[in-house]
Amino acid sequence: MHTKTFLSSCILLVLLFSLSSFNVAVARNGDKSGNPFTPKGYLIRYWNKHVSNELPKPWFLLNKASPLNAA
């Protein structure tokens, strides 16, 4: 009885671990915007939400979105 419970809890633990690592892999393969809290990430979210076309995002705006914080 004890081995059955132990085996089922081990299987559950392995299943949960594999599902969580799959979620991380899917998140990495998404949009290449980097950290979503940077100005560049904000600009990409804003562009996706308010500009409804399939054109590429303008490189000059992405380059102007500085990764540095204001001093």
N, CA, C and O of each residue as an XYZ file, in Angstrom:
284
protein
N       0.822     -1.194      0.000
C       0.000      0.000      0.000
C       0.863      1.253      0.000
O       0.584      2.216     -0.714
N       1.920      1.226      0.814
C       2.798      2.388      0.907
C       3.540      2.634     -0.407
O       3.726      3.784     -0.807
N       3.964      1.564     -1.078
C       4.691      1.740     -2.334
C       3.783      2.282     -3.431
O       4.238      3.025     -4.301
N       2.500      1.918     -3.398
C       1.563      2.449     -4.380
C       1.391      3.954     -4.210
O       1.378      4.702     -5.188
N       1.260      4.386     -2.975
C       1.108      5.814     -2.695
C       2.377      6.562     -3.065
O       2.322      7.645     -3.646
N       3.515      5.982     -2.726
C       4.796      6.610     -3.039
C       4.990      6.719     -4.547
O       5.438      7.749     -5.050
N       4.653      5.654     -5.261
C       4.799      5.648     -6.712
C       3.871      6.670     -7.365
O       4.283      7.385     -8.278
N       2.637      6.744     -6.911
C       1.706      7.705     -7.505
C       2.117      9.140     -7.195
O       1.946     10.020     -8.039
N       2.653      9.395     -6.008
C       3.107     10.753     -5.695
C       4.357     11.103     -6.500
O       4.528     12.258     -6.890
N       5.227     10.135     -6.757
C       6.406     10.393     -7.594
C       5.989     10.691     -9.033
O       6.541     11.590     -9.668
N       5.038      9.954     -9.535
C       4.553     10.194    -10.896
C       3.917     11.570    -10.993
O       4.127     12.283    -11.974
N       3.147     11.947     -9.993
C       2.529     13.265     -9.975
C       3.585     14.361     -9.929
O       3.460     15.374    -10.617
N       4.609     14.168     -9.134
C       5.684     15.150     -9.034
C       6.431     15.298    -10.362
O       6.729     16.417    -10.780
N       6.730     14.207    -11.012
C       7.413     14.250    -12.309
C       6.519     14.914    -13.358
O       7.003     15.685    -14.186
N       5.238     14.623    -13.326
C       4.308     15.234    -14.266
C       4.229     16.744    -14.061
O       4.256     17.501    -15.032
N       4.134     17.186    -12.819
C       4.083     18.621    -12.542
C       5.374     19.317    -12.959
O       5.336     20.416    -13.512
N       6.504     18.692    -12.700
C       7.781     19.276    -13.088
C       7.904     19.383    -14.601
O       8.370     20.399    -15.116
N       7.490     18.345    -15.315
C       7.605     18.387    -16.777
C       6.655     19.422    -17.368
O       7.007     20.084    -18.344
N       5.470     19.578    -16.806
C       4.546     20.586    -17.312
C       5.051     21.994    -17.044
O       4.890     22.878    -17.886
N       5.656     22.217    -15.893
C       6.168     23.558    -15.602
C       7.358     23.894    -16.495
O       7.489     25.038    -16.931
N       8.218     22.937    -16.773
C       9.348     23.214    -17.655
C       8.876     23.415    -19.093
O       9.490     24.180    -19.837
N       7.807     22.751    -19.494
C       7.245     22.974    -20.828
C       6.706     24.392    -20.938
O       6.857     25.032    -21.979
N       6.085     24.886    -19.888
C       5.549     26.243    -19.880
C       6.673     27.261    -20.037
O       6.498     28.255    -20.744
N       7.804     27.046    -19.409
C       8.945     27.948    -19.536
C       9.492     27.909    -20.953
O       9.855     28.951    -21.499
N       9.558     26.747    -21.553
C      10.067     26.630    -22.921
C       9.146     27.339    -23.904
O       9.629     27.964    -24.849
N       7.855     27.261    -23.712
C       6.912     27.943    -24.596
C       7.041     29.445    -24.431
O       6.974     30.180    -25.417
N       7.225     29.915    -23.209
C       7.358     31.353    -22.975
C       8.625     31.894    -23.620
O       8.637     33.034    -24.085
N       9.679     31.112    -23.660
C      10.921     31.577    -24.277
C      10.802     31.672    -25.785
O      11.441     32.524    -26.402
N      10.000     30.817    -26.384
C       9.885     30.808    -27.838
C       8.893     31.835    -28.360
O       8.659     31.894    -29.567
N       8.309     32.636    -27.499
C       7.324     33.633    -27.912
C       7.992     34.851    -28.504
O       9.026     34.746    -29.165
N       7.403     36.001    -28.269
C       7.906     37.266    -28.801
C       9.283     37.564    -28.217
O       9.506     37.359    -27.024
N      10.194     38.039    -29.034
C      11.569     38.286    -28.618
C      11.739     39.690    -28.032
O      12.750     40.344    -28.287
N      10.770     40.155    -27.258
C      10.832     41.511    -26.728
C      11.698     41.608    -25.480
O      11.971     42.717    -25.021
N      12.137     40.493    -24.919
C      12.954     40.548    -23.722
C      12.100     40.778    -22.493
O      10.980     40.276    -22.398
N      12.637     41.540    -21.552
C      11.934     41.843    -20.317
C      10.701     42.699    -20.626
O      10.832     43.740    -21.269
N       9.511     42.288    -20.185
C       8.305     43.055    -20.517
C       8.196     44.375    -19.768
O       7.332     45.187    -20.098
N       9.042     44.617    -18.774
C       8.953     45.842    -17.988
C       9.926     46.915    -18.453
O      10.022     47.973    -17.831
N      10.636     46.661    -19.521
C      11.540     47.665    -20.072
C      10.759     48.587    -20.997
O       9.658     48.242    -21.424
N      11.311     49.751    -21.312
C      10.633     50.633    -22.272
C      10.413     49.971    -23.631
O       9.409     50.227    -24.295
N      11.347     49.128    -24.037
C      11.201     48.428    -25.318
C      10.029     47.443    -25.267
O       9.258     47.341    -26.221
N       9.898     46.726    -24.157
C       8.774     45.812    -23.994
C       7.446     46.540    -23.968
O       6.460     46.074    -24.539
N       7.423     47.703    -23.293
C       6.204     48.515    -23.262
C       5.833     48.983    -24.666
O       4.663     48.950    -25.046
N       6.826     49.415    -25.429
C       6.567     49.891    -26.790
C       6.019     48.769    -27.666
O       5.106     48.996    -28.460
N       6.557     47.578    -27.533
C       6.080     46.443    -28.330
C       4.648     46.086    -27.946
O       3.828     45.809    -28.821
N       4.334     46.088    -26.640
C       2.957     45.818    -26.215
C       2.003     46.890    -26.732
O       0.910     46.580    -27.207
N       2.421     48.154    -26.637
C       1.584     49.254    -27.119
C       1.347     49.120    -28.621
O       0.224     49.296    -29.094
N       2.398     48.811    -29.362
C       2.299     48.684    -30.816
C       1.352     47.540    -31.183
O       0.515     47.691    -32.073
N       1.478     46.407    -30.508
C       0.614     45.262    -30.805
C      -0.844     45.552    -30.473
O      -1.746     45.048    -31.141
N      -1.079     46.364    -29.443
C      -2.447     46.640    -29.006
C      -3.129     47.715    -29.848
O      -4.313     47.585    -30.160
N      -2.411     48.775    -30.224
C      -3.039     49.931    -30.844
C      -2.818     50.056    -32.346
O      -3.563     50.777    -33.010
N      -1.837     49.391    -32.891
C      -1.577     49.481    -34.331
C      -2.021     48.162    -34.949
O      -1.429     47.113    -34.692
N      -3.056     48.226    -35.756
C      -3.637     46.990    -36.286
C      -3.194     46.757    -37.732
O      -3.991     46.857    -38.665
N      -1.926     46.450    -37.892
C      -1.438     46.036    -39.205
C      -0.357     44.985    -39.006
O       0.125     44.774    -37.894
N       0.004     44.349    -40.069
C       1.003     43.280    -40.000
C       2.389     43.762    -40.413
O       3.280     42.950    -40.661
N       2.574     45.060    -40.488
C       3.880     45.598    -40.849
C       4.867     45.385    -39.708
O       4.458     45.283    -38.552
N       6.152     45.318    -40.015
C       7.132     45.168    -38.933
C       7.167     46.411    -38.054
O       6.839     47.515    -38.489
N       7.567     46.203    -36.825
C       7.670     47.329    -35.897
C       8.807     48.241    -36.347
O       9.844     47.745    -36.789
N       8.643     49.553    -36.246
C       9.680     50.473    -36.730
C      10.949     50.378    -35.885
O      10.912     50.523    -34.664
N      12.045     50.139    -36.546
C      13.317     49.941    -35.845
C      13.770     51.202    -35.141
O      14.400     51.123    -34.087
N      13.462     52.375    -35.703
C      13.927     53.616    -35.088
C      13.236     53.861    -33.752
O      13.852     54.415    -32.841
N      11.971     53.462    -33.609
C      11.305     53.593    -32.312
C      11.861     52.598    -31.303
O      12.044     52.924    -30.131
N      12.127     51.379    -31.770
C      12.681     50.375    -30.861
C      14.084     50.756    -30.404
O      14.461     50.471    -29.267
N      14.860     51.396    -31.276
C      16.200     51.828    -30.885
C      16.153     53.008    -29.930
O      17.044     53.163    -29.095
N      15.122     53.844    -30.043
C      14.993     54.999    -29.150
C      14.494     54.604    -27.768
O      14.690     55.352    -26.810
N      13.858     53.454    -27.642
C      13.389     52.988    -26.336
C      14.599     52.499    -25.553
O      15.016     51.349    -25.692
N      15.150     53.366    -24.744
C      16.401     53.094    -24.053
C      16.222     52.059    -22.950
O      15.238     52.111    -22.214
N      17.152     51.123    -22.824
C      17.091     50.172    -21.720
C      17.599     50.778    -20.411
O      17.506     50.145    -19.359
N      18.136     52.001    -20.470
C      18.679     52.630    -19.268
C      17.589     53.372    -18.506
O      16.645     53.894    -19.099
N      17.731     53.410    -17.197
C      16.791     54.143    -16.360
C      17.197     55.604    -16.280
O      18.366     55.944    -16.468
N      16.230     56.466    -16.001
C      16.539     57.886    -15.822
C      17.321     58.067    -14.527
O      17.029     57.421    -13.521
N      18.312     58.947    -14.559
C      19.152     59.154    -13.373
C      18.522     60.123    -12.409
O      19.096     60.410    -11.358
